């Protein structure tokens, strides 16, 4: 609908340049979360593997029953698995949280399922998921994805309120961005890393390792300096942690800071101020810039004087 060349919004604006187009807030947030996951390798990998786990458990009845039995035996107090929705990005935190809560149950499930499964293709899928769950990289990806998407899920719930205004929607999005920015600090990462390391150790997950050093092809080499590599694993994962936070903040900015949203918010504020009979000259100036001579502003001012008693 919003394609640059042949989308519906583009075609309408070619006929009427002053037509205002915006996504709804919920859709914009969904797009922002999707953009973040697509750009973050560690988050995308974690989500892909979690989706594969959901398929193996929920769509194969025997494994679903086996999972329930193991959960009752090992962790009866934990909630069950939440299926990961492949299209809605802002309802994924619960699915990732269920993976973290049932991690040891899932590890046991893959071991038992491998013994019971006779189909070679399914066996290979089970072995693949089990091997990924044993790596620190996957656990880190699920942990940071759940942390970030939990904030986008909370924002999504706030934006779905029936009586929320355009200005309030922008304000709530701004608060979430501020919260995420405060998490981008050395103290926040240190606490994150400490908790993550302790939990990974209890689950017998492999030690964190540095990626193999790869030399860029000569055609991409610039200058004579040596390529930079992280000297320890904590530094490596700190960079990924900061990158993920930067991505979600930037993607929310990109999706919410649009011309259409600003004009829509201005029009809404103008109407609200008219109803309350408070000063609204700055908002009216923006309307004049957009609609020029299409509106008789003398009549509009008179109408603003009558709208307050009507609304009462």
Secondary structure, DSSP 8 states (H G I E B T S, - for coil): ---TTT-HHHHHHHH-TT------HHHHHHHHHHHHHHH-HHHHHHHHHHHHHHHHHHSSHHHHHHHHHHHHHH-TTS-------SS-GGG-HHHHHHHHHTHHHHHHHHHHHHHH---HHHHHHHHHHHHHHTSHHHHHHHHHHHHHHHHHHHHHHHHT-TT--HHHHHHHHHHHHHHHHHHSSHHHHHHHHHHHHHHHHHTT-------------GGG--SS------SSHHHHHHHHHHHHHHHHHHHHHHHHS-HHHHHHHHHHHHHHHHHHT---HHHHHHHHHHHGGGS-HHHHHHHHHHHHHHH-
